[in-house]
Each structure stands twice: as C-alpha cells, then as structure tokens.
Amino acid sequence: MDPIKANIERIRQRIASACARCNRDPDSVRLVAVSKVKPAALIDEAFAAGQRLFGESYVQELRDKVEDVKSPVEWHFIGNLQSNKVKYLTRHVTLIHSVDRLSLAREISRQWGKLERDARILLQVNVGDETSKAGCAITDLEQLARAVARLPHLHICGLMCLPPFHEDPEQVRPYFKVLHDLAAALARQQIPGVRMDELSMGMSGDFEVAIEEGATLVRVGTAIFGERDSSR
Ligand SMILES: *Cc1c(COP(=O)(O)O)cnc(C)c1O
C-alpha cells in the first residue's frame, strides 16, 4: 500500500474510534486533508484513496492547484485571507474557514454576489488570545457574527479555531471546549443568517480530542502528507 493511502485509512480509523468513544456518528465528522505546499500529484493520490475534501492556505497556490489537480476534488480555504484576493476563490471553494473581520466578510459577500451565489463561511476565533494568530477576539465574536450575518451573499455555518500549540493534546482540549461553548451560546441567540452546524478544529496532533469536543471538520495535513518545509 502506498503511504498516503495507508495514512488516510489510519486516520479514518482513528476518527471512527474517537466517534465511538463519545457516541458520535462517524459521518458527522469530515476530514479536511490539508495539502498546502504539497504537490498536485499527491492530492490526486489521496483522491484515489477516497479522500474528496482538501484544505489550502495560500490563494496563489490554490489557483495553481485548481489547474493542476486532475481529480474533481472539493476545496476549502483555511488560511489567512487578504480582501484583495477573495475574488480568486469564488469559483473554487465551498467553504472559507478563516473569516475574522467584517471588512473581509463584506468583500466575500460582494464577490459571491457578483456571481449571484452565496458564500459559506466560518468565523475564526482566536481562542488562545495569541497576538501571533488571526481570529477575532472572543469578546468581539457576537458583534462580528451579527454584523456579518446582515450581509446579503453569505451564510455563517459555524466557527473555526487554531489554538495554541501543545505536544500533549489534552492541553488543547480546554480551547476546543471554549469554541464549542461559544458556538452553543451563539446558536441560542438565534441570529438570522447564523447557523452553528460546523466546528472546524483539530489538526494532526489533536484531532481526536477535537472530535470528543464536537469538531465536525478536522484539518489534517502532516499525518496524511508528511512533514512540510518548516518555514510554513
Ligand atoms: C497547516 C494547517 C493545518 C494542518 O496542520 P497539521 O498539523 O499539518 O495537521 C490545519 N489548519 C490550518 C489552519 C493550517 O494552516
């Protein structure tokens, strides 16, 4: 068996085990294969192994891969996004995980509106309050959600976080709980245009803990495709 196929199968098994531990339907968790900085050929290889959904963090790289990847994959955008690059995503991505400010949401609504379509987005929350990380502050989340929800061509589908890194996934669990609780609190507000169906959290080192805390989208790169160049 080639390594990518073996890796994907192992991760699927681990997702299933994590779901079994917390009585969740394994179909309620989608694996986003994070393919940033990895070549198109590896994405085709993962597709051949049954993986359909891929996450990219860099706009230009995504544009290149849309050309180069032969398989009909589904793309999510998960990285920091500048407003002036939103226009390159409209035809390619089904979900943007990383919306953390109103100006960006406005541009997404505007660009999707040009195509008479609605974008699906998640609001990214800086759960660890880290200056080095994107994401809106916890205290600003409700206000941001209310403002973004008023935009015409966009739907808020849930929340995303990139918590502080720890070797031990148990150290990350409290941040996943925070995101889960924020989503529950927002859902109770019943803001028109705001759904809290998706929780994007968990990466190679901690996706099982994230699933136990309610993740519906786990973003796994290294455990599928191997280590990346350390500069990224
Ligand atoms: C790179 C990246 C991942 C994947 O991280 P791994 O540790 O390689 O699984 C997940 N989410 C985001 C936002 C990323 O940028």
The ligand as an SDF file (V2000), in Angstrom:
LIG
                    3D

 15 15  0  0  0  0  0  0  0  0999 V2000
   -1.4200   23.7320    8.1540 C   0  0  0  0  0  0  0  0  0  0  0  0
   -2.7320   23.8210    8.8160 C   0  0  0  0  0  0  0  0  0  0  0  0
   -3.3670   22.6740    9.3260 C   0  0  0  0  0  0  0  0  0  0  0  0
   -2.7550   21.2820    9.2920 C   0  0  0  0  0  0  0  0  0  0  0  0
   -1.8240   21.1120   10.3040 O   0  0  0  0  0  0  0  0  0  0  0  0
   -1.1070   19.6940   10.5570 P   0  0  0  0  0  0  0  0  0  0  0  0
   -0.5180   19.8390   11.9040 O   0  0  0  0  0  0  0  0  0  0  0  0
   -0.0950   19.5230    9.4760 O   0  0  0  0  0  0  0  0  0  0  0  0
   -2.1480   18.6470   10.5020 O   0  0  0  0  0  0  0  0  0  0  0  0
   -4.6200   22.8390    9.8900 C   0  0  0  0  0  0  0  0  0  0  0  0
   -5.2170   24.0360    9.9430 N   0  0  0  0  0  0  0  0  0  0  0  0
   -4.6530   25.1480    9.4560 C   0  0  0  0  0  0  0  0  0  0  0  0
   -5.3730   26.4360    9.5490 C   0  0  0  0  0  0  0  0  0  0  0  0
   -3.3930   25.0870    8.8810 C   0  0  0  0  0  0  0  0  0  0  0  0
   -2.8280   26.2100    8.4210 O   0  0  0  0  0  0  0  0  0  0  0  0
  1  2  1  0
  2  3  1  0
  2 14  2  0
  3  4  1  0
  3 10  2  0
  4  5  1  0
  5  6  1  0
  6  7  2  0
  6  8  1  0
  6  9  1  0
 10 11  1  0
 11 12  2  0
 12 13  1  0
 12 14  1  0
 14 15  1  0
M  END
$$$$
